[in-house]
Amino acid sequence: MANLAELYLSGKGGAKLKLVKSCEWMEKYLTSDSIEKEPDTIKKILHEYGVFLLGARTSVMVQPQQELPIEMRDAKKACQLLERAGNEFNCMDSIKMLGGGLYMTGQHPQVPRDYDKGMYWFMKGAQNGDGQSAFQLAMTYKCGLIPVNRELEAKWLQIADKLGYHEAKQMLSIEKKQLLSKGEARKRLKELNKEKNITEYLTTDETRACSNPHCNNVEKGNKHFSFCTRCKHTKYCSKQCQTIHWKKGGHKEECSLLEKNKEILKENNRNSVLPEAKICFNPDCCKKEKKDSKLLRCSRCKTARYCSRECQLAHFRGGHKKVCKQVFDYMEEANKLLEKLG
C-alpha cells in the first residue's frame, strides 16, 4: 500500500502521477490493521497525507503539479494527522507546520488560530533541538500575541541561542533598547482605548512583511505599506501583490474572517504595551503606580502588577489564573532545557 502510494505520487515505475489515487492508498495504509507497519513509513505518510488534505500541491520536481479536489480536502483531519506525526513520531516537518504555519499564524482559512496550540508545537520543536522553534516561542512572548513576559522571552532566546539559531544572540543584545518608556506606554494604552482604526498601532512582527507569500519585501518605516481596506489585517508593498494575494493566495476567502478579528489585534497591542506602563493589570482599575508606592507583583508569572490584593484576586478570577499556570509551566520547561543544554 505504501509503495503504491509512493508510485502514484512520484509517477515512477510505470505509474502515472495521480495524487487522488496516492492519497487513497495512504488512507488504506493508515487504517489497515492487517499489516506490519514501519515507524518511518507511518511518519512519512501521516505528514504527506496531512499536507495534501490541506490543499498543498505535489512537488515542483514532478510535472504537471497536482492538488486534491476541493471536495476531498479536510483541514480538521489534516491537523489530526499532522499532530499524530508530531506527537507519536517527532516528525519535525509536521511540528514546524503546526506551530508556525497553522495554529499561530491562522494563515489557513479552515484552521482557526489557536495560540495555546501554536506555543505547544513551538516548545515541542525546541525539545527536539530546533532553535527556530525556541526563537518563535520567545517572539510569541515578545510581540503581544499573548500577555508579554520578558523573563520567559529571555529564557527561550537563550535556548534558541544554545541551539545555534543565530538571530537569537542578536535579539538578546538589542532587547533592552526596544522597551517603551512608562510615559510612552501609557500614552499608547490611552490611544488604543479610544482607537477605532487599529491599523495605526499594529506592532506585531507579522505586520512588517508584505502579506503576499510570494513576496519577500519587508516594511522599513511606519505607514510604508498599504493595508487591505476591508479587513485592515493584511499589508502589501504594491497593488500587484495585493491582487495576487486576493486572486491566488486565498485572501478572498479569509478576508471576511480577518475583518472580525480586528479587536484581537487591539488586544495584542495592549498585551505588548501593558508591562511597560506600570499600571494595575486589573482592567476595571488601571490605577497608575506612584513614586512612593510600588505596585504588587504576581509572585508566579512575575509580570502582572496590582495596586491591591483585591485587584489581584479579581484579575486572577477573571482570566489571569490560566495565564499564570501557563507561564509557570513554560518557565519550568525552559529551565529544564537550559540545564540540559548546559
C-alpha positions as CSV (number, residue, x, y, z in Angstrom):
1,M,0.0,0.0,0.0
2,A,2.8,2.4,0.9
3,N,4.6,1.5,-2.3
4,L,1.5,2.1,-4.4
5,A,1.0,5.5,-2.7
6,E,4.6,6.5,-3.5
7,L,4.4,5.3,-7.1
8,Y,1.2,7.3,-7.8
9,L,2.8,10.3,-6.1
10,S,6.1,10.2,-8.0
11,G,4.8,9.0,-11.3
12,K,7.6,6.5,-11.4
13,G,7.7,2.7,-12.1
14,G,5.3,2.9,-15.0
15,A,2.6,4.5,-12.8
16,K,1.0,7.8,-13.9
17,L,1.1,10.7,-11.4
18,K,-2.3,10.5,-9.7
19,L,-2.5,12.4,-6.4
20,V,-6.0,11.2,-5.7
21,K,-5.0,7.6,-6.1
22,S,-1.9,8.1,-4.0
23,C,-4.0,9.6,-1.1
24,E,-6.5,6.8,-1.3
25,W,-3.7,4.3,-0.8
26,M,-2.3,6.4,2.1
27,E,-5.7,6.3,3.7
28,K,-5.9,2.5,3.3
29,Y,-2.4,2.1,4.7
30,L,-3.1,4.1,7.8
31,T,-6.5,2.5,8.5
32,S,-5.4,-1.1,7.9
33,D,-4.8,-3.3,10.9
34,S,-3.7,-6.4,9.0
35,I,-0.2,-5.3,8.0
36,E,3.0,-4.7,9.9
37,K,4.0,-1.0,9.6
38,E,7.4,0.6,9.8
39,P,7.5,3.7,12.0
40,D,9.4,5.8,9.4
41,T,6.8,4.9,6.8
42,I,3.9,5.8,9.1
43,K,5.5,9.1,9.9
44,K,6.2,10.0,6.3
45,I,2.6,9.1,5.2
46,L,1.0,10.9,8.1
47,H,2.8,14.1,7.2
48,E,2.4,13.8,3.4
49,Y,-1.3,12.9,3.6
50,G,-2.0,15.7,6.1
51,V,-0.3,18.3,3.8
52,F,-2.3,17.3,0.8
53,L,-5.6,17.4,2.7
54,L,-4.8,21.0,3.5
55,G,-4.5,21.7,-0.3
56,A,-0.8,21.5,-1.0
57,R,0.5,20.7,-4.4
58,T,2.8,17.9,-5.4
59,S,6.5,18.5,-5.7
60,V,7.7,21.0,-8.3
61,M,10.1,18.3,-9.4
62,V,7.2,16.3,-10.7
63,Q,5.2,17.8,-13.6
64,P,2.4,18.6,-14.1
65,Q,1.8,19.6,-10.4
66,Q,-1.5,18.3,-8.9
67,E,-3.6,19.1,-5.8
68,L,-6.6,17.3,-4.3
69,P,-10.0,18.5,-5.5
70,I,-11.7,20.9,-3.0
71,E,-14.3,18.3,-2.1
72,M,-11.6,15.9,-0.9
73,R,-9.8,18.4,1.3
74,D,-10.3,18.2,5.1
75,A,-8.4,20.6,7.3
76,K,-9.6,19.1,10.5
77,K,-8.4,15.6,9.6
78,A,-5.2,17.1,8.2
79,C,-4.4,18.6,11.6
80,Q,-5.2,15.4,13.3
81,L,-2.7,13.5,11.0
82,L,0.0,16.1,11.5
83,E,-0.5,16.2,15.2
84,R,-0.1,12.4,15.3
85,A,3.1,12.6,13.3
86,G,4.4,15.2,15.7
87,N,3.4,13.6,19.0
88,E,4.0,9.9,18.2
89,F,6.9,10.1,15.8
90,N,8.5,13.6,16.5
91,C,8.2,14.5,12.8
92,M,9.9,17.9,12.7
93,D,8.2,18.9,9.4
94,S,4.8,18.4,11.0
95,I,5.8,20.1,14.2
96,K,7.0,23.2,12.4
97,M,3.9,23.3,10.2
98,L,1.5,23.0,13.1
99,G,3.3,25.8,15.1
100,G,4.4,28.5,12.7
101,G,2.4,27.5,9.6
102,L,-1.1,26.8,11.1
103,Y,-2.1,27.4,14.7
104,M,0.0,30.5,15.5
105,T,-0.5,32.4,12.2
106,G,-4.0,31.4,11.2
107,Q,-2.9,31.6,7.6
108,H,-5.1,28.6,6.5
109,P,-8.7,29.8,6.2
110,Q,-10.1,26.4,7.6
111,V,-7.7,26.2,10.6
112,P,-8.7,28.5,13.4
113,R,-5.9,30.5,15.1
114,D,-5.0,28.9,18.4
115,Y,-2.1,30.5,20.3
116,D,-2.1,27.8,23.0
117,K,-1.6,25.0,20.4
118,G,0.9,27.1,18.5
119,M,3.0,27.6,21.6
120,Y,2.8,23.9,22.4
121,W,4.3,23.0,19.0
122,F,7.0,25.6,19.3
123,M,8.0,24.1,22.6
124,K,7.8,20.6,21.1
125,G,10.2,21.7,18.3
126,A,12.6,23.2,20.8
127,Q,12.5,20.0,22.8
128,N,13.6,18.2,19.7
129,G,16.6,20.5,19.2
130,D,15.1,23.1,16.8
131,G,16.5,26.6,17.6
132,Q,14.0,28.3,15.3
133,S,11.1,26.9,17.3
134,A,12.6,28.2,20.5
135,F,13.1,31.6,18.9
136,Q,9.5,31.7,17.6
137,L,8.2,30.9,21.2
138,A,10.3,33.8,22.5
139,M,8.8,36.1,19.9
140,T,5.3,35.0,21.0
141,Y,6.1,36.3,24.5
142,K,7.5,39.5,22.9
143,C,5.0,40.5,20.3
144,G,1.7,40.5,22.3
145,L,0.0,37.5,20.8
146,I,-0.3,36.6,24.5
147,P,0.4,38.7,27.6
148,V,4.1,39.8,27.2
149,N,6.6,38.2,29.6
150,R,10.2,39.5,29.4
151,E,11.6,36.8,31.6
152,L,10.2,33.9,29.5
153,E,11.2,35.7,26.3
154,A,14.8,35.9,27.5
155,K,14.8,32.3,28.6
156,W,13.6,31.0,25.2
157,L,16.0,33.3,23.4
158,Q,18.9,31.8,25.4
159,I,17.7,28.3,24.4
160,A,17.5,29.3,20.8
161,D,21.0,30.7,21.0
162,K,22.3,27.5,22.6
163,L,20.6,25.5,19.8
164,G,22.5,27.5,17.2
165,Y,19.8,29.9,16.0
166,H,21.9,33.0,15.1
167,E,19.1,35.6,15.3
168,A,18.6,34.8,19.0
169,K,22.0,36.3,20.0
170,Q,21.3,39.5,18.1
171,M,17.9,39.8,19.7
172,L,19.3,39.3,23.2
173,S,21.8,42.2,22.7
174,I,19.2,44.7,21.4
175,E,16.2,43.7,23.6
176,K,16.6,46.4,26.2
177,K,16.8,49.2,23.6
178,Q,13.4,48.4,22.3
179,L,11.4,48.9,25.5
180,L,8.9,51.8,25.7
181,S,9.2,54.4,28.5
182,K,6.5,54.5,31.1
183,G,5.1,57.6,29.6
184,E,5.1,56.3,26.1
185,A,3.4,53.1,27.1
186,R,0.6,54.9,29.0
187,K,0.0,57.2,26.0
188,R,-0.2,54.2,23.7
189,L,-2.8,52.5,26.0
190,K,-4.9,55.7,26.1
191,E,-4.9,55.8,22.3
192,L,-5.8,52.2,22.0
193,N,-8.7,52.5,24.3
194,K,-10.4,55.0,22.0
195,E,-9.0,53.9,18.7
196,K,-11.3,52.5,16.0
197,N,-8.7,52.2,13.3
198,I,-6.4,49.7,14.9
199,T,-4.0,49.7,11.9
200,E,-2.4,52.8,13.2
201,Y,-1.0,50.9,16.2
202,L,0.0,47.5,14.8
203,T,3.2,46.3,16.4
204,T,3.4,42.5,15.8
205,D,6.2,41.2,13.6
206,E,3.8,39.6,11.1
207,T,2.6,43.1,10.0
208,R,6.1,44.2,8.9
209,A,6.2,41.8,5.9
210,C,4.2,42.0,2.7
211,S,1.3,39.6,3.0
212,N,1.8,38.2,-0.5
213,P,3.5,34.9,0.4
214,H,5.5,35.1,-2.9
215,C,7.0,38.4,-2.0
216,N,9.9,39.0,0.4
217,N,9.6,42.7,0.9
218,V,9.6,44.0,4.5
219,E,8.4,47.4,5.6
220,K,11.2,49.7,6.6
221,G,9.1,52.5,8.1
222,N,5.6,53.2,9.5
223,K,2.8,53.5,7.0
224,H,5.1,52.5,4.2
225,F,2.9,49.6,3.1
226,S,-0.9,49.7,2.4
227,F,-3.5,47.7,4.3
228,C,-6.4,45.8,2.9
229,T,-9.2,48.4,3.3
230,R,-11.7,45.7,4.4
231,C,-10.0,43.6,7.0
232,K,-7.3,46.0,8.0
233,H,-5.0,43.0,8.7
234,T,-3.1,42.1,5.5
235,K,-0.4,44.5,4.3
236,Y,1.1,45.0,0.8
237,C,4.1,46.7,-0.8
238,S,2.2,47.2,-4.1
239,K,-1.2,46.9,-5.8
240,Q,0.2,44.0,-7.8
241,C,1.0,42.0,-4.6
242,Q,-2.5,42.7,-3.2
243,T,-4.1,41.5,-6.5
244,I,-2.0,38.3,-6.5
245,H,-2.9,37.5,-2.8
246,W,-6.6,38.2,-3.4
247,K,-6.9,36.0,-6.5
248,K,-4.3,33.3,-6.0
249,G,-3.2,33.5,-2.3
250,G,-6.5,32.8,-0.6
251,H,-7.2,36.2,0.8
252,K,-10.5,36.4,-0.9
253,E,-11.8,33.6,1.3
254,E,-10.1,34.7,4.6
255,C,-10.8,38.5,4.3
256,S,-14.2,38.4,5.9
257,L,-12.9,36.2,8.7
258,L,-10.0,38.6,9.4
259,E,-12.4,41.5,9.4
260,K,-13.9,40.0,12.6
261,N,-10.5,39.8,14.2
262,K,-9.6,43.4,14.4
263,E,-10.3,43.5,18.1
264,I,-7.8,40.7,18.6
265,L,-5.2,43.0,17.1
266,K,-6.1,45.7,19.6
267,E,-5.7,43.2,22.4
268,N,-2.3,42.1,21.0
269,N,-1.1,45.6,21.2
270,R,-2.4,46.0,24.8
271,N,-0.5,42.9,25.7
272,S,2.7,44.4,24.3
273,V,2.4,47.8,26.0
274,L,0.9,47.0,29.4
275,P,4.1,45.6,31.1
276,E,5.9,48.9,30.4
277,A,3.0,51.2,31.5
278,K,3.3,50.4,35.3
279,I,-0.4,50.4,36.0
280,C,-2.7,47.9,37.8
281,F,-3.4,44.9,35.5
282,N,-7.0,44.7,36.7
283,P,-8.9,46.1,33.7
284,D,-11.5,47.5,36.0
285,C,-8.9,49.5,37.9
286,C,-5.8,50.5,35.8
287,K,-4.5,52.7,38.7
288,K,-1.1,54.2,38.0
289,E,2.0,53.4,40.1
290,K,3.0,56.2,42.4
291,K,6.6,57.1,43.3
292,D,6.1,56.4,46.9
293,S,4.0,53.2,46.5
294,K,5.2,50.4,44.2
295,L,2.6,48.0,42.6
296,L,2.4,44.4,43.9
297,R,3.9,41.8,41.5
298,C,2.4,38.4,40.9
299,S,4.9,36.0,42.5
300,R,4.3,33.3,39.9
301,C,4.4,35.0,36.5
302,K,6.4,38.0,37.8
303,T,4.8,40.2,35.2
304,A,1.3,41.2,36.3
305,R,1.2,44.1,38.8
306,Y,-1.6,45.3,41.1
307,C,-2.4,48.2,43.3
308,S,-4.0,45.9,45.9
309,R,-4.7,42.3,46.8
310,E,-8.3,42.8,45.9
311,C,-7.4,43.8,42.3
312,Q,-5.0,40.8,42.1
313,L,-7.8,38.4,43.2
314,A,-10.3,39.9,40.8
315,H,-7.8,39.6,37.9
316,F,-6.9,36.1,38.8
317,R,-10.5,35.0,38.8
318,G,-11.1,37.0,35.6
319,G,-8.6,35.1,33.5
320,H,-5.1,35.5,34.9
321,K,-5.3,32.1,36.5
322,K,-4.8,30.4,33.1
323,V,-2.0,32.7,32.1
324,C,-0.2,32.3,35.4
325,K,-0.2,28.5,35.1
326,Q,1.0,28.6,31.5
327,V,3.8,31.0,32.4
328,F,4.9,28.7,35.3
329,D,4.8,25.5,33.1
330,Y,6.8,27.1,30.3
331,M,9.3,28.6,32.7
332,E,9.8,25.1,34.2
333,E,10.4,23.6,30.8
334,A,12.7,26.4,29.8
335,N,14.8,25.8,32.9
336,K,15.0,22.1,32.2
337,L,16.1,22.7,28.7
338,L,18.7,25.2,29.7
339,E,20.1,22.8,32.3
340,K,20.2,20.0,29.7
341,L,22.0,22.2,27.2
342,G,24.5,23.3,29.7
